[in-house]
Amino acid sequence: MAILKFRRKKPAQKPEQVRIEPRRMNFRFADVPRHWAGGNAMLTHLLNALSLTFPDGEQFFVDSVRAFRDRVTDPARRKEISGFIGQEAMHSLEHNTFNEMLEAQGYADEAAGGQAEAQRRIGHGKEYLTPEQQLAATAALEHITAILAHGLLRDPELIESLDPSVRDLWIWHAIEETEHKAVAYDLFQDVSGDYRMRTGIFLTATSGLSAYALWYTWRFLKRDGLHRDPKTLASGLWKLFGWKGFISRLIPDYLDYLRPGFHPWDEDNSELIAQWRAVLD
């Protein structure tokens, strides 16, 4: 089967002012309210569910990139890959701490089950996907995390609604996901560049992640006794999928990945990085 590759005349590149440097934050979470995202239970638990995937998911990303890092000879690119690996390692550590906080809040079964299911799915991917396909999955999921990060950073009202006890974690993670959003993608283009593989695995990864996130969001809501509460469900669905909802606003960015000439830095959000880095510092 022919491999479809698309070349850009002037490839987008990471802006020079954006640096991919790992930073250990040592977050400690105390007095965190159960619904820390603006009091909205569904948004809170969607982000809680995603956090359960991060420790093992970030390690999967690191392994898939590390498998091909020797293909890159350019010193600047090699430094970016090292920065990517370091940042993802820090994300795993910090979200481990966050997930332990969820257990202490009374979500021990949900946290344990969600992390075990994430490990099972990742193990399945490692067993049945080729190294190139695993890298394609990393590039796909990095795009999803990057647009989620962009959605957060461009919405100061949403950030302000996050409880101060957890706000810095999500700002920090969003900044770094934006900084390194093209590393796995660029490496996949070096290794394969197969458009069918890139988009096919992207759609498959979306389906798997969506099913996981919705199921564990429901599990958290059930633990709170809110899974059948009409007011909770209506306000949560509107917050996520309504007019200008958090997920609704991401649809154009999501679909952009299917464009043959796509590159993550076609969306230059380096100013957002600088703005929120200054706030975090």
C-alpha positions in Angstrom: 0.0 0.0 0.0 1.3 3.4 -0.9 2.2 5.7 1.9 0.6 9.1 1.6 3.0 11.9 2.6 2.4 15.6 2.3 5.2 18.1 2.4 4.8 21.8 3.3 6.8 24.4 1.3 7.5 26.3 4.5 7.0 24.0 7.5 5.7 25.7 10.6 8.3 25.7 13.5 8.3 26.2 17.2 8.8 29.9 17.9 12.3 30.6 19.1 11.1 32.2 22.4 9.4 28.9 23.4 11.7 26.7 25.4 10.9 23.1 26.3 12.4 22.8 29.8 11.2 20.4 32.5 10.3 22.1 35.8 9.5 20.1 39.0 6.8 21.9 40.9 6.3 19.8 44.0 2.6 20.6 44.3 0.8 19.8 47.5 -2.9 19.7 47.6 -4.7 20.7 50.7 -8.4 21.6 51.4 -9.4 20.9 47.8 -13.2 21.1 47.4 -14.8 18.1 45.7 -16.0 20.2 42.8 -13.0 22.4 42.3 -13.7 23.6 38.7 -16.0 26.5 39.4 -18.3 24.3 41.4 -19.3 22.4 38.3 -19.3 18.7 39.1 -19.1 17.4 35.6 -16.2 19.6 34.4 -14.3 18.8 37.7 -14.8 15.0 37.2 -13.9 15.1 33.5 -10.6 16.7 34.5 -10.2 14.2 37.4 -10.8 11.3 34.9 -8.1 12.7 32.6 -5.7 13.0 35.4 -6.0 9.3 36.1 -4.6 8.6 32.6 -1.6 10.9 32.9 1.0 9.0 35.0 1.0 5.9 32.7 0.0 7.8 29.6 2.9 10.2 29.9 5.2 7.3 30.3 3.8 5.7 27.1 4.5 9.0 25.3 8.1 9.1 26.6 8.7 5.5 25.5 7.3 5.9 22.0 9.5 9.0 21.4 12.5 7.5 23.0 12.3 4.6 20.6 13.1 6.9 17.7 15.1 9.7 19.2 18.3 8.4 17.5 16.8 9.2 14.1 17.2 12.9 14.9 20.7 14.4 14.4 19.9 18.1 14.6 21.2 19.3 18.1 18.3 21.7 18.5 15.7 19.0 17.8 17.5 16.5 20.1 17.4 19.1 22.9 13.6 19.5 22.3 13.1 15.7 22.6 15.1 15.7 25.8 13.0 18.5 27.1 9.8 16.7 26.1 10.9 13.6 28.0 11.7 15.6 31.1 8.5 17.5 31.0 6.4 14.4 30.6 8.2 12.7 33.5 7.4 15.7 35.7 3.7 15.6 34.7 3.5 11.9 35.7 5.0 12.7 39.2 2.7 15.7 39.8 -0.5 13.9 38.7 0.4 11.0 40.9 0.2 13.4 43.8 -3.1 14.8 42.5 -4.5 11.3 42.1 -3.5 10.5 45.6 -5.5 13.5 46.7 -8.5 12.1 44.9 -8.2 8.9 46.9 -8.1 10.9 50.1 -11.2 12.8 49.1 -13.2 9.5 49.0 -12.7 8.5 45.4 -10.3 5.6 46.1 -12.3 3.0 44.0 -12.6 5.4 41.1 -8.9 6.4 41.2 -7.7 2.8 41.5 -10.0 1.6 38.8 -9.3 4.4 36.4 -5.6 4.0 36.7 -5.8 0.2 36.3 -7.9 0.6 33.2 -5.5 3.2 31.7 -2.7 0.7 32.3 -4.6 -2.1 30.7 -5.4 0.0 27.6 -1.8 1.2 27.3 -0.5 -2.3 27.7 -2.8 -3.4 24.9 -1.4 -0.7 22.7 2.1 -1.7 23.3 1.3 -5.3 22.5 -0.6 -4.8 19.3 0.7 -1.5 17.8 4.0 -1.3 15.9 6.5 1.3 17.2 5.6 3.6 14.4 1.9 3.3 15.3 2.7 3.9 18.9 4.4 7.1 17.9 1.4 8.1 15.8 -0.8 7.5 18.8 1.4 9.7 20.9 1.3 12.5 18.3 -2.5 12.1 18.2 -3.0 12.3 21.9 -0.5 15.1 22.2 -2.7 17.1 19.8 -5.7 16.4 22.0 -3.9 17.5 25.2 -2.5 20.5 23.4 -6.0 21.8 22.3 -7.4 21.1 25.7 -4.4 23.2 27.1 -5.1 25.9 24.6 -8.8 25.9 25.5 -7.9 26.5 29.1 -5.2 29.1 28.6 -7.3 31.3 26.3 -10.1 31.3 28.9 -9.0 33.4 31.9 -12.6 33.3 33.3 -12.4 29.5 33.4 -8.9 29.6 35.0 -10.2 32.0 37.6 -13.0 29.7 38.4 -10.6 26.9 39.3 -10.0 26.6 43.1 -6.7 28.1 44.1 -5.7 24.8 45.7 -5.4 23.1 42.2 -5.2 26.0 39.8 -1.4 26.2 39.4 -1.2 22.5 38.5 -3.6 22.9 35.6 -2.0 26.2 34.4 1.5 24.6 34.6 0.5 21.4 32.8 -1.3 23.4 30.1 1.7 25.6 29.5 4.1 22.7 29.1 1.7 20.7 26.8 1.6 23.8 24.6 5.4 24.2 24.7 6.1 20.7 23.4 3.0 20.1 21.3 5.0 19.5 18.1 7.8 17.2 19.3 6.0 13.9 18.8 4.4 15.1 15.6 7.6 16.2 14.1 9.3 12.9 15.0 6.5 10.9 13.5 6.9 12.9 10.2 10.6 12.0 10.3 9.9 8.4 10.9 6.9 7.8 8.7 4.8 10.7 7.6 2.0 8.3 6.6 -1.1 10.4 6.4 -3.5 7.4 6.6 -1.7 6.1 9.7 -1.6 9.5 11.4 -5.3 10.3 10.9 -6.6 6.7 11.3 -4.9 6.3 14.7 -6.0 9.8 15.6 -9.7 8.9 15.2 -9.2 5.6 17.0 -7.4 7.3 19.9 -10.1 9.9 20.1 -12.8 7.2 20.4 -10.9 5.3 23.1 -10.1 8.3 25.2 -13.6 9.7 24.9 -15.2 6.5 26.0 -12.7 6.2 29.0 -13.2 9.9 30.0 -17.0 9.7 29.9 -17.2 6.4 31.8 -15.0 7.7 34.6 -16.7 11.0 34.7 -19.9 9.1 35.3 -18.2 7.0 37.9 -17.1 10.1 39.9 -20.6 11.6 39.6 -22.1 8.4 40.8 -19.9 8.4 43.9 -21.2 11.9 44.6 -24.8 10.7 44.1 -25.2 13.2 41.2 -25.2 10.8 38.2 -29.0 11.1 37.9 -29.4 14.7 39.1 -31.1 16.7 36.3 -29.6 20.1 37.4 -26.0 18.7 37.6 -26.3 16.9 34.3 -27.8 19.9 32.5 -25.3 22.4 33.8 -22.4 20.1 33.1 -23.4 19.2 29.6 -24.0 22.9 28.8 -20.6 23.8 30.3 -18.9 21.2 28.1 -20.9 20.9 24.9 -23.3 23.9 24.8 -22.8 27.2 22.9 -19.2 28.2 23.5 -18.8 25.2 25.8 -15.3 24.1 26.7 -15.4 21.1 24.4 -17.5 22.7 21.7 -15.0 25.5 21.2 -12.2 22.9 20.6 -13.9 21.2 17.6 -12.3 23.4 14.9 -8.8 22.8 16.4 -9.5 19.1 16.7 -10.6 18.8 13.1 -7.5 20.7 11.9 -5.4 17.6 12.6 -7.1 15.9 9.7 -5.8 18.5 7.3 -3.0 17.1 5.1 -0.7 20.0 5.6 -1.4 20.3 9.3 1.4 21.3 11.8 0.8 22.0 15.5 2.5 25.4 15.3 0.2 26.6 12.6 -1.5 27.9 15.8 1.1 30.2 17.3 0.0 30.5 20.9 3.4 31.5 22.2 2.0 34.7 23.6 -0.4 32.7 25.8 2.6 30.7 27.1 4.5 33.8 28.0 1.4 35.4 29.6 0.6 32.5 31.9 4.2 31.6 32.6 4.5 35.1 34.0 1.4 34.6 36.2 2.7 31.2 37.4 6.1 32.5 38.2 
